[in-house]
Amino acid sequence: MATLPLWGYSVRQGTVLYLALEDDYDRLQGRAYQIFGADSTKHLRFATIAQQLASGLYKQLRGFVKDYPDTRLIIIDTLQKIREDGGEKYSYANDYEVITGLKQFANESGVCLLLVHHTRKQQTDDRFDMISGTNGLLGAADGAFLLQKERRTGNAATLDISGRDQRLYLTRDEERLMWQLERAETELHKEPSDEVLEAVAALVTDERPEWTGTATDLAAALGLDMKANALTMRLNVRARRLLYEYHIRYESARTHAGRTITLSLVPPQA
């Protein structure tokens, strides 16, 4: 299998499935011709219609991978199109469940799964908080990319990569509709230490990779002078940072006995 460089990174060539669920074939054909010319490529497959997660999508994806065993990447554009209707159900637990199921498929099939999702319009201190939805999306995913154009009509953009403190500065080639790398920055910004996250990291270690209990139990275990509801709120807000900086996953679920917190150590991604 050929190895092709992209922005200085080695890439394994293989079949790519692009579920362009907000497009039509005429538009896709025009873009493909602009990118590849008359030569096209046999490795790129398109679809503009797909089942939702609860009504057959996994079966469709497994069937595709079976038909094309050299599949390397599946792009779903957008996540909203494959979710069930009913925005009132989009809680942390629901977001986490959706991404966990998709991640399980990716792990089982050995295929990279890239989900395209919308951002909020309002700016935030943490750029990744602009991703629409709850922290459950990032809490279950291996990582996230945030692409933002400097001007709506411009060709310059930044691509922030979660977990690596890295930002890529890109310029779009209007003729071929491809992003070119201008430069990269690393270690953009280091947030000040957080006593709660530091205490959690001391509690959840290789020797004790999981902790479960109530927020009151956790406050006592951490030795912090903090009310249970304040601790829960802090962990809800800092869940992404806890995962990417300390490799500890935070989950909160309601049980018959009340709300239970689970903290589990996650091996860092290679």
C-alpha positions in Angstrom: 0.0 0.0 0.0 1.4 3.4 -1.0 2.4 5.9 1.6 1.5 9.5 0.7 2.5 12.6 2.8 -0.1 15.1 4.0 1.3 18.2 5.6 4.4 16.3 6.5 2.5 13.3 8.0 2.6 9.8 6.5 -0.8 8.6 5.3 -1.8 5.0 4.4 -3.7 4.9 1.1 -7.0 3.1 1.0 -10.7 3.3 0.4 -12.6 6.3 1.8 -16.4 6.5 2.3 -17.8 10.0 2.5 -21.4 10.2 3.7 -22.3 13.6 2.4 -25.7 13.7 4.0 -26.3 17.4 3.4 -25.2 17.4 -0.2 -26.5 16.1 -3.6 -24.6 14.2 -6.3 -24.5 17.1 -8.7 -22.6 19.2 -6.2 -20.3 16.3 -5.2 -19.5 15.5 -8.8 -18.6 19.1 -9.4 -16.3 19.2 -6.4 -14.7 15.9 -7.3 -13.9 17.1 -10.8 -12.4 20.3 -9.4 -10.2 18.3 -7.0 -9.2 15.3 -9.2 -9.9 16.5 -12.7 -10.8 13.9 -15.3 -8.7 11.2 -13.7 -10.9 10.9 -10.6 -10.0 8.2 -8.0 -11.3 4.7 -7.5 -10.6 4.9 -3.7 -13.2 7.5 -2.9 -16.9 6.5 -2.5 -19.8 8.8 -1.9 -23.3 8.4 -0.4 -25.9 11.2 0.2 -28.5 9.0 2.0 -27.9 6.7 5.0 -29.9 5.1 7.8 -29.8 6.5 11.3 -27.9 4.9 14.1 -30.9 3.1 15.6 -32.3 2.0 12.2 -29.6 0.3 10.3 -26.5 2.5 9.9 -24.1 0.1 11.6 -25.3 -2.7 9.3 -24.7 -0.5 6.3 -21.2 0.5 7.5 -20.2 -3.1 8.3 -21.5 -4.2 4.9 -19.4 -1.5 3.2 -16.2 -2.5 5.1 -16.9 -6.1 4.2 -17.1 -5.1 0.5 -14.1 -2.8 0.7 -11.7 -4.5 3.2 -9.0 -1.8 2.4 -11.3 0.9 3.9 -9.2 3.4 6.0 -11.5 6.3 6.6 -15.3 6.9 6.9 -16.5 10.5 7.1 -20.0 11.2 8.4 -21.2 14.7 7.5 -23.0 15.5 9.7 -23.5 13.8 13.0 -26.9 15.3 13.4 -28.2 13.5 10.2 -27.6 10.1 11.7 -29.1 10.8 15.2 -32.7 10.2 16.1 -35.0 13.1 16.1 -35.8 14.8 19.4 -33.4 17.4 20.7 -34.8 17.0 24.2 -32.9 13.7 24.5 -29.5 15.2 23.8 -28.1 15.0 27.3 -24.6 14.2 28.4 -25.5 10.5 28.7 -27.1 10.5 25.3 -24.1 12.3 23.6 -21.7 9.9 25.4 -23.7 6.8 24.3 -23.8 7.9 20.7 -20.0 8.5 20.4 -19.2 5.4 22.4 -21.2 3.2 19.9 -19.5 4.8 16.9 -16.1 4.4 18.6 -16.8 0.8 19.2 -17.5 0.3 15.5 -14.3 2.1 14.6 -12.3 -0.1 17.0 -13.9 -3.3 15.8 -13.4 -2.5 12.1 -10.0 -0.9 12.4 -11.3 2.1 10.4 -10.8 5.7 11.3 -14.2 7.4 11.8 -14.4 11.2 11.3 -17.7 12.9 12.4 -18.5 16.4 11.1 -20.4 18.4 13.7 -21.6 22.0 14.0 -20.2 24.6 16.4 -21.9 27.3 18.4 -21.7 30.9 17.2 -20.7 32.4 20.5 -17.0 32.5 21.5 -15.7 30.8 24.6 -12.5 30.8 26.6 -11.9 27.2 25.6 -12.3 26.9 21.8 -13.5 23.3 22.1 -16.4 24.4 24.2 -17.8 25.9 21.0 -18.6 22.4 19.8 -22.4 22.0 19.9 -23.7 19.6 22.4 -22.5 18.4 25.8 -19.1 17.3 27.1 -20.3 13.8 26.5 -19.3 14.1 22.8 -15.6 14.9 23.6 -15.6 12.7 26.6 -16.1 9.5 24.5 -14.2 10.5 21.4 -10.5 9.9 20.9 -10.0 13.5 19.9 -11.4 16.5 18.1 -10.4 19.0 15.4 -11.9 22.5 15.4 -11.7 24.3 12.0 -12.4 28.0 12.0 -12.1 30.5 9.1 -10.8 33.9 10.0 -13.4 35.5 7.7 -16.5 33.8 6.3 -15.6 34.6 2.7 -11.8 34.2 3.2 -9.5 31.3 2.4 -7.5 31.4 5.7 -8.4 29.1 8.6 -7.0 27.6 11.8 -7.3 23.9 12.7 -7.0 23.3 16.5 -6.2 19.7 17.6 -7.4 18.6 21.0 -5.0 16.7 23.3 -1.9 17.9 21.4 -2.0 21.7 22.1 -1.5 22.2 18.4 -2.8 24.7 15.9 -2.4 24.5 12.2 -2.7 27.6 10.0 -4.2 26.7 6.6 -4.9 28.3 3.3 -7.5 27.0 0.9 -6.5 26.5 -2.8 -9.6 27.9 -4.6 -8.8 26.2 -7.8 -8.5 22.6 -6.3 -10.6 23.2 -3.1 -7.7 21.8 -1.0 -6.3 23.1 2.3 -2.6 23.8 2.3 -0.5 24.0 5.4 1.2 27.3 6.0 2.6 26.7 9.5 2.0 24.9 12.8 2.2 26.0 16.4 2.4 23.8 19.5 2.0 24.4 23.2 -0.3 27.3 22.5 -1.6 27.9 25.9 -1.2 26.1 29.2 -4.1 26.6 31.6 -3.2 27.2 35.3 -3.3 24.1 37.5 -6.7 23.1 39.0 -6.7 21.8 42.5 -9.7 19.5 41.8 -8.2 17.9 38.8 -4.9 17.5 40.6 -6.7 15.8 43.5 -8.6 13.5 41.1 -5.3 12.6 39.4 -3.8 11.7 42.8 -6.9 9.5 43.5 -7.2 7.7 40.2 -3.8 6.1 39.4 -2.3 2.9 37.8 -2.7 1.2 41.2 -6.4 2.2 41.5 -7.6 2.9 37.9 -11.3 3.4 38.8 -13.3 5.1 41.5 -17.1 5.1 41.9 -19.3 6.8 44.4 -21.4 9.9 45.1 -20.3 13.5 44.8 -20.3 13.7 48.6 -18.1 10.6 48.8 -15.7 12.1 46.2 -15.4 15.4 48.0 -14.4 13.4 51.1 -12.0 11.1 49.2 -10.3 14.2 47.6 -10.0 16.0 50.9 -11.4 19.1 49.5 -13.5 21.7 51.4 -16.1 21.8 48.6 -19.9 21.2 48.5 -21.0 18.2 46.5 -23.0 20.2 43.9 -20.0 22.6 43.4 -17.7 19.7 42.8 -20.1 18.1 40.3 -20.4 21.4 38.4 -16.6 21.8 38.3 -16.1 18.3 36.9 -18.9 18.7 34.4 -17.1 21.9 33.0 -13.6 20.4 33.2 -14.4 16.9 31.9 -12.6 17.4 28.6 -9.5 18.8 30.3 -9.5 15.9 32.8 -9.6 13.5 30.0 -6.9 15.0 27.7 -4.5 16.3 30.3 -4.8 13.6 33.0 -6.3 10.7 30.9 -9.1 10.2 33.4 -12.7 9.8 32.1 -15.5 11.4 34.2 -19.0 9.9 34.0 -22.1 10.8 35.9 -25.2 8.6 35.9 -28.4 8.5 37.8 -29.2 5.2 39.6 -31.8 4.1 42.1 -29.6 5.2 44.9 -29.0 8.6 43.4 -26.4 10.1 41.1 -23.2 8.2 40.9 -19.8 9.5 39.6 -17.3 7.1 38.0 -13.7 8.1 37.3 -11.7 5.8 35.2 -8.1 5.9 34.0 -7.8 5.8 30.2 -4.5 4.9 28.5 -3.2 7.8 26.4 -3.7 7.6 22.7 -0.6 6.9 20.6 
